[in-house]
Amino acid sequence: MNRLEIRGLPAALFRRYLQEEFDGRCTGDGSVEGDGWRARFIDGAPLRIGLVMTPVLFVEFDGERAAEASAFVARKAMRGGG
């Protein structure tokens, strides 16, 4: 199983990415699954940075293509600073 920690971005965004760009489909429990992989979304405790609260999301992947799905989501989670 692969697990990613993502800060400041909502699970709905990654569900959409996985459906539209990685051939996934939503399940009744909020997970997304595809051919050889499954992604489960878990809300973590928000992180406080000064006065700002940042949401934390964990995404767990399993299946024979879990590493590929995890790498896809990790690329989508990258945001440029500035």
N, C-alpha and C positions, 0 to 999 in steps of 0.2 A: 504494500500500500504506500502511496505517495501522499504527502500532506504539504499544502502550501498555506502560508499565513499572508493575508492581504490586508493592508490598512487603507482606510479612507474610500473604499469603493464598494458599492452594493452588490449583493448576490445576484440580483435581477439582471445586472449588466452582463455577468459571466454566464448566466443561464442563456441569455440571448445569443452571446457569442458562440457558445457550444451548440446551440440549435441551428443557427444560421450559417456558421462557418465550419463546424466540425461534425455535421450530420447527426446531432443529438436530438433526443426527444424527452420532454418533461414527464416525470412519473407523478403519481398521486401524492408522494411524500415530499415533493420539492426538489428531488434529485434530478439529474439529467443523465441519461444513458445513451450509449451508442454501441456500435459493433465492436465488442471487445473491451469496453471501458464503462465505468460509472463514476459520476462525480456527486459527492454529497456535501452540502453546505451547512456549516455550523457557525452561528454567531458567537464571537468571543466577547469578553469583557472589554468595554471601550477603554482606550488608552488616553490618559490625561497628559497633555503637553502644555504646561503653563495653564492658561484659562480655557484652552481648546480641548474638546473631547473628540477623539478620532475613533470611528468604528473599526473593529477588528473582525475579520472573516477568515475562517479556516475552511479549506476545500480539501476533502479527502478523495483520492482516486484509487480505484481497484480495477482489476481485470488485466488481461494480457496486453492491452494497449494503454495501460494507466500512465506509463512514463511519457508516452507521446501526448496524451491529453493534458497531463500536468505541464509539460513544456509549452504547449499551446496557450494555456491559461496564464502561465508565467510571463510569456511574451506580451499578452494582451494587458497584463497588469502594470507593465512598465509605463511610467509617465515621466516626461521631461521636466526638469526643474526650470526655474527662471523667474 
